[in-house]
Structure formats: structure tokens, C-alpha cells
Amino acid sequence: MQHSSPSPGVSRRKLLLGGVSLLGYFTFAGPTLAWAREFQGTPLHQRFMELSGRLINHRLDEGTGLRIAAFAAQKYAGLAGRVERIIAIADERDAQEVEQFFDAIPEEDRELAYWIIAAWYSGASSGASDAEQFTFEHALTYQTTLDIVPIPTYAFSAPNGWARAPAPLLPVPRF
């Protein structure tokens, strides 16, 4: 019995599955990105980034902050007022570090402060299985091991590193 080897081309099944995958991505990921984009450049987004910088003494990624702030606006009622109250407490104490003002934050706003810190470090809205993922690459917990732990990816050289120079075609090896 002779077996034929599969052709190296793309089958109709693979093409159809690829098309359905792209359609699903744009159907479901598009709206997720849209709810964050409308938040970009707003005063609340800017104040949220300022508060994040006061709570976390690290260089923070603007795109990640946009996603975290937009999610926080949906999760916490009156987010703008809460952010302003916490910033006012930090200003009142002339705080340069979170330890200098965290104990003065009222209990109802402290939950938000804890959540913001956890979101930046974990890159997710919570530890639950249905949590919203904000980032992996820019999660602060990952940053401490950046030089030794690779981000899971199928890219060749780095996360989203699909632009690796192709192998030269010439000279053609002779066998």
C-alpha cells in the first residue's frame, strides 16, 4: 500500500479556520479595544496615570494604564472622585512614596488603591479565571524577571517579534 504525503500548500480547511479565527478576533477583540480607546486622553485617564505613578514607583506603560483605567471606570462607581481624593491626600502630605500617604486613605478608597497596585503588578483585573487581562509583557511582576523568563510566544525572537530577518536564500547549498 502506497501512502501519499500531504501537500505543503494550504488546505481549504486551514484557510477556512484561519478566516473564522480572524473574524472572531475582530468581532470580540475589537469592542474590547474600543471601550478603552474612548477613554484615552481624558482628564480621568491622566489623573489615573498620575495616581498610579504615586502608588507605584516604576515606569508605567501608557497603553496598559489606559486599559486598567477604562476597566476601573466600569468596576468602581465614582472613580473620578475616588482618584481625586487619593491624590489630594498624597498632595496634602507632600508624599513622594506610597508609604507616606497610604495609611491616610479612607477605607472605601483603600480598596481601589489596592486594586490599582494589584492590576499593575499582575497585569489582570483579578486572579479569577474570567479576569480581564490587561498585559503580560508590561506587568510589573514580570519586569523583575525580564532578563531570564521569556514571554510565552510563537514569535521567533521576542514577544510580537515577527520581523526577524529571513534566512538568506543565496547561495543555494549543494548536496
C-alpha angles and dihedrals in degrees: 000000000000121000121205118220117237116262116254092230129094115277123221089247092056091046092050093047091048091051092048090049092052091047090051092049094052092043097051106022095043095066091045090056091044095058089054096044094058087059094055117115095006119136089246091055091050093048090046090055090048091052091046090053090052094048094044122038097209138097103271127206113243095213092051090047089053092055093044093048093048091050091046090053088058095042101043121051112221094017094161093057093046092050091049092049093052093046090049090054090051091048092047090056093039086232121188094177133039092243090065094063110014095094090056094057110108115248094249090056096038090072088059092049091051090047093051091050092047092047092053093047098042099033090225139088093244143334093267122115091244095049122137110251112221101175144333101189095050098039106124093225088060093048093069091061098033094122096053109027117066120215110245106256143139091223117112104233111012143341105308086001096143094135099079110145110261120245112266115262096206135100094041110220116243120219 
